Amino acid sequence: MNNLPIVSIIIPCRNEEKFIGKCLDSIIANDYLKNDLEILVSDGMSEDKTREIVKRYSKVYPFISLINNVKKIIPAALNMGIQNSKGKIIIRMDAHNIYRKDYISQSVKCLYEYNADNVGGLWIVLPVNNTIIAKSIALSLSNFFGAGNAHYKIGTDAPKYVDTVPFGCYKREVFDKIGFFDEDMIRNEDDEFNHRLIKNGGKILLCPEIVSYYHPRESLLKTWRMYYQYGYFKPLVAKKVGSVLTWRQLMPTIFISSLFITAIFSFLVTKVAWIFFIIIILYVVTNLIVSLNIAIKKCFKCFLFLPIIFTILHFSYGFGYLKGIWDFIVLKRHRRKKIEDVPLTR
């Protein structure tokens, strides 16, 4: 490509003082021409040193700007970034990520080479520190048992069209065609947007040449909260788009529901109790086998926590999904609930 398009990078963040500097450093180190680049950090009124850090960077690098996101939610941050950007290409990035030095150039290359509307790459999960818990969380999020068939997490050898990619590199005309991110979606805004994109004839491509490194939450409690919210807002996505997006998103909910139903009916029918125990036994055995296999290959000490973390991922997501069905489908709570009433966990 001789005439490079201007790329606008939008980073939604809030209270990310531990990561925002490393994130910006990795973007600055990219091989894309800085004259063709702008970075818009859309900050949700951080209460730590995030804003101070971004302001320091903006004084040194004039292509970095700070935007005030008073709504404090990701879709609002993205929409403000898009509306204030000037690039022909829009790339959403995450403050918890480190980007390979050719991330931007590879994204633009794949976007034009394959004539896609949105491209993304592999999301390599790295532990946030050297503790066994942090290592175990990273390993669980990179495994089929924890991530399902999300190829951006478990890997792919060749470009392939998918239902979603992490973050996303979009042609600007996509937003002119289908609109902006839905601000009802406090979580999973990219799922709703990408489904809307596909529904309108758009193509989403996963390219293994595009690589970023993600630091997940460092504690079991934060992991539970994060995946609970991912599950909680999935029924609202399904309601918005008129269908369930993928089967992998339903599996934890089906598992939790089967436990509830068989547990209740086991008091009435003895044979149902056997089904309940069989489901539990199959899950525990599968969990232990997968965890042991990972531990043998990657980190033997992690076997102490892997079964617990897989259980946290499945149960938090499943419980969140069921609560989301009750709130969004049954009670239609999203029509009455104010954004500021919804607790955000990071």
C-alpha positions as CSV (number, residue, x, y, z in Angstrom):
1,M,0.0,0.0,0.0
2,N,1.6,3.3,-1.2
3,N,-0.9,5.8,0.1
4,L,-1.7,4.8,3.7
5,P,-5.0,5.8,5.1
6,I,-5.3,7.7,8.4
7,V,-6.0,5.4,11.2
8,S,-7.9,6.5,14.3
9,I,-7.3,4.3,17.4
10,I,-9.9,4.5,20.1
11,I,-9.1,3.2,23.6
12,P,-12.0,3.1,26.1
13,C,-10.6,3.0,29.6
14,R,-11.4,3.7,33.3
15,N,-9.0,3.4,36.2
16,E,-6.2,1.7,34.1
17,E,-3.1,3.3,35.6
18,K,-1.4,-0.1,35.8
19,F,-1.8,-0.8,32.1
20,I,-2.5,2.3,30.0
21,G,1.2,3.3,29.8
22,K,2.3,-0.1,28.5
23,C,-0.6,-0.1,26.1
24,L,0.3,3.3,24.7
25,D,4.0,2.4,24.5
26,S,3.2,-0.7,22.4
27,I,1.1,1.4,20.0
28,I,3.7,4.1,19.7
29,A,6.3,1.4,18.9
30,N,4.2,0.2,15.9
31,D,5.6,0.6,12.5
32,Y,2.7,2.6,11.1
33,L,3.6,6.2,10.1
34,K,2.8,8.5,13.0
35,N,1.7,11.2,10.6
36,D,-1.1,8.9,9.5
37,L,-2.1,8.0,13.1
38,E,-4.2,9.4,15.9
39,I,-4.9,7.8,19.3
40,L,-8.0,8.9,21.2
41,V,-8.1,7.7,24.8
42,S,-11.8,7.9,25.8
43,D,-11.6,7.9,29.6
44,G,-14.6,7.2,31.9
45,M,-13.5,9.9,34.4
46,S,-10.9,7.7,36.0
47,E,-10.3,8.2,39.7
48,D,-6.7,6.9,39.7
49,K,-3.7,8.3,37.8
50,T,-4.9,7.2,34.3
51,R,-5.8,10.7,33.1
52,E,-2.6,12.1,34.4
53,I,-0.6,9.5,32.6
54,V,-2.5,10.0,29.3
55,K,-2.0,13.8,29.5
56,R,1.8,13.3,30.0
57,Y,1.9,11.1,26.8
58,S,-0.2,13.7,24.9
59,K,2.4,16.4,25.6
60,V,5.2,14.3,24.1
61,Y,3.1,12.8,21.3
62,P,0.7,15.2,19.7
63,F,-1.2,12.4,18.0
64,I,-2.5,11.2,21.4
65,S,-5.6,12.9,22.8
66,L,-7.8,12.5,25.9
67,I,-11.6,12.4,25.6
68,N,-13.9,12.8,28.7
69,N,-16.4,9.9,28.7
70,V,-18.9,11.2,31.4
71,K,-21.2,8.2,30.8
72,K,-18.4,5.9,32.0
73,I,-19.4,2.9,29.8
74,I,-17.5,1.3,26.9
75,P,-20.1,1.9,24.0
76,A,-20.3,5.6,24.9
77,A,-16.5,5.8,24.9
78,L,-16.3,4.2,21.5
79,N,-19.1,6.4,20.0
80,M,-17.4,9.5,21.3
81,G,-14.1,8.4,19.9
82,I,-15.6,7.7,16.4
83,Q,-17.4,11.0,16.3
84,N,-14.3,12.9,17.3
85,S,-11.9,10.9,14.9
86,K,-10.7,11.8,11.5
87,G,-9.4,8.5,10.2
88,K,-10.6,6.4,7.3
89,I,-9.9,3.4,9.4
90,I,-11.2,3.0,13.0
91,I,-9.4,0.5,15.3
92,R,-10.8,-0.2,18.8
93,M,-8.1,-1.1,21.3
94,D,-8.1,-2.2,24.9
95,A,-6.0,-0.7,27.7
96,H,-5.3,-4.2,29.1
97,N,-3.5,-5.2,25.9
98,I,0.0,-5.0,24.5
99,Y,0.1,-4.8,20.7
100,R,2.8,-6.3,18.4
101,K,4.8,-3.7,16.5
102,D,3.1,-4.6,13.2
103,Y,-0.5,-4.8,14.6
104,I,-1.8,-1.6,12.9
105,S,-0.1,-2.2,9.6
106,Q,-1.3,-5.9,9.5
107,S,-4.8,-4.8,10.4
108,V,-5.0,-2.3,7.6
109,K,-3.3,-4.7,5.1
110,C,-5.9,-7.5,5.9
111,L,-8.8,-5.1,5.8
112,Y,-8.0,-4.1,2.2
113,E,-6.5,-7.3,0.9
114,Y,-9.6,-9.4,1.8
115,N,-12.1,-6.5,1.4
116,A,-13.5,-7.1,4.8
117,D,-15.5,-4.7,6.9
118,N,-13.9,-5.6,10.2
119,V,-10.7,-7.6,10.9
120,G,-9.1,-8.7,14.1
121,G,-6.4,-11.1,15.2
122,L,-5.2,-13.6,17.8
123,W,-5.6,-12.6,21.4
124,I,-2.8,-14.2,23.4
125,V,-3.6,-14.3,27.1
126,L,-0.6,-13.6,29.4
127,P,-0.7,-13.7,33.2
128,V,-0.8,-10.3,34.8
129,N,1.9,-11.4,37.3
130,N,3.9,-14.5,38.3
131,T,1.5,-15.9,40.9
132,I,0.0,-19.4,40.3
133,I,-3.5,-17.9,40.3
134,A,-2.7,-15.4,37.6
135,K,-1.0,-18.1,35.5
136,S,-3.9,-20.4,35.9
137,I,-6.4,-17.7,34.9
138,A,-4.4,-17.0,31.7
139,L,-4.2,-20.8,30.8
140,S,-7.9,-21.3,31.4
141,L,-8.9,-18.4,29.1
142,S,-6.8,-19.9,26.3
143,N,-8.3,-23.3,26.4
144,F,-11.3,-24.8,24.5
145,F,-12.9,-25.8,27.9
146,G,-12.8,-22.1,29.0
147,A,-13.1,-20.3,25.7
148,G,-15.3,-22.6,23.6
149,N,-14.6,-22.4,19.8
150,A,-13.6,-18.7,19.9
151,H,-10.7,-19.1,17.5
152,Y,-9.1,-15.7,18.4
153,K,-8.4,-17.3,21.8
154,I,-7.6,-20.9,20.9
155,G,-5.8,-20.1,17.6
156,T,-6.1,-20.5,13.9
157,D,-3.4,-21.1,11.2
158,A,-5.2,-19.3,8.3
159,P,-7.5,-16.3,7.9
160,K,-11.1,-17.2,8.4
161,Y,-14.5,-15.4,8.5
162,V,-16.0,-15.5,12.0
163,D,-18.8,-14.0,14.0
164,T,-16.6,-11.7,16.1
165,V,-13.0,-10.7,16.7
166,P,-11.4,-9.0,19.7
167,F,-11.4,-5.2,19.4
168,G,-11.8,-4.8,15.6
169,C,-10.4,-2.7,12.8
170,Y,-13.3,-1.2,10.8
171,K,-13.7,0.8,7.6
172,R,-15.3,4.1,8.6
173,E,-18.2,3.7,6.2
174,V,-19.4,0.8,8.3
175,F,-20.6,3.2,10.9
176,D,-22.2,5.4,8.3
177,K,-24.1,2.3,7.0
178,I,-25.3,0.6,10.3
179,G,-24.8,3.3,13.0
180,F,-22.8,3.3,16.2
181,F,-22.4,1.1,19.2
182,D,-25.6,0.5,21.2
183,E,-25.3,2.3,24.5
184,D,-27.7,-0.1,26.2
185,M,-24.9,-2.7,25.9
186,I,-22.7,-1.9,29.0
187,R,-21.0,-5.2,28.2
188,N,-20.9,-7.2,24.9
189,E,-21.3,-4.1,22.8
190,D,-19.0,-5.6,20.1
191,D,-21.1,-8.8,19.9
192,E,-24.3,-6.8,19.2
193,F,-22.5,-4.5,16.7
194,N,-20.8,-7.3,14.8
195,H,-24.0,-9.3,14.5
196,R,-25.7,-6.2,13.1
197,L,-22.8,-5.8,10.7
198,I,-23.1,-9.4,9.4
199,K,-26.9,-9.0,9.2
200,N,-26.3,-6.1,6.8
201,G,-24.0,-8.0,4.6
202,G,-20.7,-7.2,6.3
203,K,-17.7,-9.6,6.6
204,I,-15.6,-10.1,9.7
205,L,-12.2,-11.7,9.3
206,L,-9.8,-13.2,11.8
207,C,-6.2,-12.9,10.6
208,P,-3.5,-14.8,12.5
209,E,-0.9,-12.2,11.4
210,I,-2.6,-9.7,13.7
211,V,-1.4,-10.4,17.3
212,S,-2.1,-8.7,20.6
213,Y,-1.3,-9.8,24.2
214,Y,-4.0,-9.5,26.8
215,H,-3.6,-9.3,30.6
216,P,-6.8,-10.7,32.3
217,R,-8.0,-9.9,35.8
218,E,-5.6,-11.1,38.5
219,S,-8.0,-12.5,41.1
220,L,-10.7,-15.1,41.3
221,L,-13.3,-12.6,42.5
222,K,-12.6,-10.1,39.6
223,T,-12.7,-13.0,37.1
224,W,-16.1,-14.0,38.6
225,R,-17.5,-10.5,38.3
226,M,-16.2,-10.0,34.8
227,Y,-17.7,-13.2,33.4
228,Y,-20.9,-12.7,35.3
229,Q,-21.3,-9.4,33.5
230,Y,-20.4,-11.0,30.1
231,G,-23.2,-13.6,30.7
232,Y,-25.6,-11.0,32.2
233,F,-25.8,-8.8,29.1
234,K,-25.8,-11.7,26.5
235,P,-29.7,-12.1,26.7
236,L,-30.0,-8.3,25.9
237,V,-27.8,-8.8,22.9
238,A,-30.0,-11.7,21.8
239,K,-33.1,-9.6,22.3
240,K,-31.6,-6.7,20.3
241,V,-30.5,-8.8,17.3
242,G,-33.5,-11.3,17.5
243,S,-31.5,-14.5,17.9
244,V,-28.9,-16.3,19.9
245,L,-25.4,-15.5,18.5
246,T,-23.6,-18.8,18.9
247,W,-24.0,-22.1,20.7
248,R,-20.8,-21.6,22.7
249,Q,-22.5,-18.7,24.5
250,L,-25.4,-20.9,25.6
251,M,-23.5,-23.9,26.9
252,P,-22.8,-22.6,30.5
253,T,-26.4,-21.6,30.8
254,I,-27.7,-25.0,29.6
255,F,-25.4,-26.6,32.1
256,I,-26.5,-24.5,35.0
257,S,-30.2,-24.8,34.0
258,S,-29.9,-28.6,33.8
259,L,-28.5,-28.6,37.3
260,F,-31.4,-26.5,38.6
261,I,-34.1,-28.4,36.9
262,T,-32.8,-31.9,37.8
263,A,-32.2,-30.7,41.4
264,I,-35.8,-29.5,41.8
265,F,-37.4,-32.5,40.2
266,S,-35.2,-35.0,42.0
267,F,-37.3,-34.4,45.1
268,L,-40.3,-35.7,43.1
269,V,-38.8,-38.4,41.0
270,T,-35.9,-40.5,42.3
271,K,-34.6,-41.3,38.8
272,V,-34.1,-37.6,38.2
273,A,-31.7,-37.4,41.1
274,W,-29.5,-39.9,39.3
275,I,-29.4,-37.6,36.3
276,F,-28.4,-34.7,38.5
277,F,-25.5,-36.7,40.0
278,I,-24.4,-37.9,36.5
279,I,-24.2,-34.4,35.2
280,I,-22.2,-33.3,38.3
281,I,-19.8,-36.3,37.9
282,L,-19.3,-35.8,34.2
283,Y,-18.5,-32.1,34.7
284,V,-16.1,-32.8,37.6
285,V,-14.3,-35.6,35.7
286,T,-14.1,-33.5,32.5
287,N,-12.8,-30.5,34.4
288,L,-10.1,-32.5,36.2
289,I,-9.0,-34.2,33.0
290,V,-8.7,-30.9,31.1
291,S,-7.0,-29.2,34.0
292,L,-4.5,-32.1,34.4
293,N,-3.7,-32.1,30.7
294,I,-3.0,-28.3,30.8
295,A,-1.0,-28.6,34.0
296,I,1.3,-31.4,32.6
297,K,2.0,-29.4,29.4
298,K,2.2,-25.9,30.8
299,C,2.4,-25.5,34.6
300,F,2.0,-28.4,37.0
301,K,1.4,-26.3,40.1
302,C,-1.6,-24.7,38.2
303,F,-3.5,-27.9,38.7
304,L,-4.4,-26.6,42.1
305,F,-6.4,-23.7,40.7
306,L,-7.4,-24.6,37.1
307,P,-10.5,-26.7,38.1
308,I,-11.6,-23.9,40.4
309,I,-11.1,-21.3,37.7
310,F,-13.0,-23.3,35.0
311,T,-15.8,-23.7,37.5
312,I,-15.8,-19.9,38.1
313,L,-15.9,-19.2,34.4
314,H,-18.8,-21.6,33.7
315,F,-20.9,-20.8,36.8
316,S,-20.5,-17.0,36.8
317,Y,-21.3,-16.8,33.1
318,G,-24.3,-19.2,33.5
319,F,-25.7,-17.4,36.5
320,G,-25.2,-14.1,34.8
321,Y,-27.1,-15.3,31.7
322,L,-30.0,-16.5,33.7
323,K,-30.2,-13.3,35.7
324,G,-30.0,-11.4,32.3
325,I,-33.0,-13.4,31.0
326,W,-35.0,-12.5,34.1
327,D,-34.0,-8.8,34.0
328,F,-34.0,-8.0,30.3
329,I,-36.5,-10.5,28.8
330,V,-39.0,-11.0,31.6
331,L,-38.9,-7.7,33.4
332,K,-37.7,-5.6,30.5
333,R,-35.4,-3.8,33.0
334,H,-33.2,-2.2,30.4
335,R,-36.1,0.1,29.4
336,R,-36.3,1.6,33.0
337,K,-32.8,1.1,34.5
338,K,-30.4,4.1,34.3
339,I,-26.8,3.5,33.2
340,E,-25.4,4.9,36.4
341,D,-27.4,2.3,38.4
342,V,-25.5,-0.6,36.8
343,P,-22.3,-1.4,38.7
344,L,-19.2,-1.7,36.6
345,T,-16.4,-4.0,37.7
346,R,-12.9,-4.0,36.3
